[in-house]
């Protein structure tokens, strides 16, 4: 799923403004790495981003992609999702949203739910610390995997 051109342009302008404000150099590699995340809704992991970027920038290193992604995370330009047991995935959509994740293939998509946004959190969370943000990861099986399983069962 690709993001609309207008949304990508808005994300790129925000990226540029945040980098300038933080005194971070706007290199071509950084811009292309952020653009890759900003233009897709599949929340790619580092390896997928690296493979896609290499098509446009053959000299980019995996280390540069890693360092840039963590810089973007530190600047608040992307968020990470997934548990530590999985590959970290990156998301440039900073609007309030949640995720559907296929447990078979890793297909990941955004969805919006005012009901989930307004969930009342249990008081017991206060014993852990202060909650800064919440989002729900709904795990299941995507339509493509369901269809594949049905074909395999025939």
N, C-alpha and C positions, 0 to 999 in steps of 0.2 A: 504494500500500500504506500503510494507516494503522497506526500503532503502538497497542498496547493502552492503555486508559485508565490502568491501574495503572502502566505504564512511563512514560507522559507525566507523571503526577502525581509519580513518583519523580524524573524529570528536572527538573521545575519546582521541587521542594523543593531539589534540589542547586543549581540556578540561583540561587534566593533565598539560600541559605546562602553561596554563593561571593560573590555581590554584597554581602551584608551584611558579610562578613569583609573584603572589599576596600574597603568604604566607598562602594560604587557605589549610587546612588539607584535604587530599584525603581520606575521609571515604568511607566505603563500601556503605553506604546508599546514599551519594552524587553521587558516581559513578553509582549506579543502577538507580537513578532518572534521571541523565543526559542520560544514555544509553537508557532509555525508550523513551525519546524524540528524541534522535539521530537516533534510528532505525525505526522510523515510520514516515510516511508522512501525518498522519491524524491530526496533530496539536492538540494533546489532551489538555483538560482543566485539572485543578487541580484534580477534582474528578476522572476523568478517569485515570490519572497517578497514583493516590493513589490506586485505585482498582487493577490496573495491578501490581504495585510494591508489594502490600500486598500478592500476590500469591507467590512471591519469598522471601519476607521479612515480615513475618506475624507480627512482632513486630513494624514495622515502624508506626509512627503516622501521622495523617493528618497535624498536625502542622509542623512536620519535612519536609514534602513534600512542604508545602507552603513556609517555610523559605528557603529551598534549591532552589526552583524555583525563588524566588525573588533575592537570592544571584547570581544565574546563570545569571539572567537578568542584575543585577548591574555589573557583570563582563564582560558583552557583549557576553556571550556564547549562549544565546537564545534571541529571540525577542518575544514580545507579539503581539497579533492581536485580533481584535474584538473591538466593542465599549464597553463603560463602562456599558451599559445596559445588556450586555451579559456576560457569564462566560469568563474570560480571558483565552486565549489559548496560548500555547507555541510552538515555532518553532526553531529547532536547525540548520536549513539551513540558513546560513548567507550570501550565495551567492545572487546576485541580482535576485529577482523573484517576482511574484505577486500571488494572490490567487483567486480561484473560491470557493464561499461559497453557498451551497444550503440553501435557505431561509426556507425550510420546515424541513429538518432533521439535518442541520448543517454540512453535508459532506463538507470537506475542502481539497483542493488539490492545489499544486504549479503549476504554469506555467511560462514559460519564454517568454518575448516579447521584442525584441530590439526596436520596435516602441514605446511601452509604456515606456521603459527605457529612451528614448530620447524625451519625451514629453516636450514641451516648457511650462513652468509654467507662469501664468499671473503675471505681475508686481505688481498687487494689493496684492499679498502675502507678499510683502516686508513690507506692513503696519502692518502685524501681527508679524513679526520677521524674523529670518533667518531660511531658510529651510535646515535641515540637511540630510534628506532622504525622499524619496517618494516610495510608492508602491500602487498598485491598488488592491482593493478588488472587484472582479466581483461577483455580487449576481444574483442568478437565481435558477432554479430547476434542480436537478441532474437527470440523466437517470433513476435511480432506483425509485425516487419519481414520475417521469413522467409515468413510466410503472405501478406503483401502482395506480395512479390516473386513468389511462385508464382502468385498470381492475375493479376499483370501479365504473366507469361510465357504465360498461356493464350491 
